[in-house]
Amino acid sequence: MKIENYAFEGEGMQRVFENEKWTVGIKNWKPANDITGIDCLERHNKTDELFVLVEGSCTLIYANETESGLELGAVKMEPDKVYNIPATLWHNTVTCKDTKMILIEDSNTSMENSDILALNESQIAKVKELV
């Protein structure tokens, strides 16, 4: 037996470790997460998701559905803190080119138990205001 280590230097997210209970991924900047590329939110319906900012900058965008529509908010991440995205919370990440994050989620998280919500022009404008 030996200690293993994992890395990912490409654009976007790559799962680097999985077992029957959880997954660890490395998430780097990609054009869709740049402030100029944000056009949707996602939610995972069965599990929380954890993010840790390693380097660069990231703003977590989130939204709650209310009777009056989508209520958008934002949290500027700080390095070395763990951020929990609760199950069913709409969210996305806005990053810059030098960003690297670690994400941890349940191993059964997939697009089969997640949803994507396209943002309209006014919602995208609001996201840009928040960032």
N, C-alpha and C positions, 0 to 999 in steps of 0.2 A: 504494500500500500504506500502511496506517496501523496503529497500535496500537489494539487493541480491549480493552474491559473489560466485566466481567460482574458482576451482583449478583442476589441473591434475598433478599427480606425476609419471605416467607411462612412458614407452619408446615411442618415436615418437610423433605424433601430435594428438591432440584431440580438436575438436571444442567444446568450452565451452559455447558459447552464439551465438544465431542466431536470427535475425528478418528478415523482408521482404527486407531490404536494405543491411545489412552487417553481417559478421561473425567474431567472435573473437576466436582465437585458442591459445592454449599453446603448444609450440613445445619443446620437450626435446630431448636429445641425443638418437639416435638409431643406431644400427650397420651400416645401409646403409648410414648414414651421417658421420661416422668415416672416416678418410682419407684412411683407408684400405678398405672401402666398397663403395666409390664413383665410380659409373659406368655409370651414366646417368645425363642428365639435363632435366628440364621440362620448359614449358611455358604455361601461361594462355592467351588465345587469345582475351578475351573480357574485362579483368579488370586488374588493377594494384594490387599489393600485398605489404603490409607494414610489416616490421619486426622491433622489438625492442628487443635488447639483455638485459636480466635481470641479468643473472649471467653466469659465465663460459666464453668460447670463441667460436667465430664463424667467419668463413671466407665465405663471399658470393662469389660464383663462378658464372661467367656469360659468355655468348658468343654471338657474333654477327656473322651472316652469311655474308660472303664476297665472291667475285668472286674467291679468292684464297683458300677458305675453311672457317673453323670455327676459329674465332679470340677469344681466351679465355682471360679472365681477372679475377681479384680478388679484393675484398675489405674486409679488416679486420674490423669487426664491433667493435664499442666502445659502452659501456653500456650507456643507457639513451638517445640514439640518434635514430631517426626514419629513416629507410632505405626504400626507395620506389623502388620496382621492377616494371618497366613499363610493361604494357600488351605487349605480344609477345616477351619479352626478355628471352632467354634461361637462366636458373639459377639453382642453387642448393646450399645447405648449407653444410659446413664441420664443424663439431662440436666435442667437447671433452665431456667426460662422465658427467661433472658437468654443462653442458649447459642447460639454460632455456631461451626461447624466447617467446614473444607475437607476434602473427601475426593477421593482420586484412585484410580482403578481401571482395569483393562483395559477397552477399549471393548466387548468382547463379554460382559461380565458382565451376567447377566440372571437372571430366575427360572427360565429353562429349564436353567441350569447351577448353580443354587443350591438350598438346602433350608431349610425352616423347621421348627423343633422346638418344639412346645408344651411349656411348663413345667408341672409339676404343683404343687399347693399347697405341698409341702415345699420344692421347688426355688425357688419364688417367695419363700418365707420366707428361704431361704438367701441369695438375691440381695439382699434387703433388709438382711440382717445385714452383707453385704460392703460395701454402699454406706454 
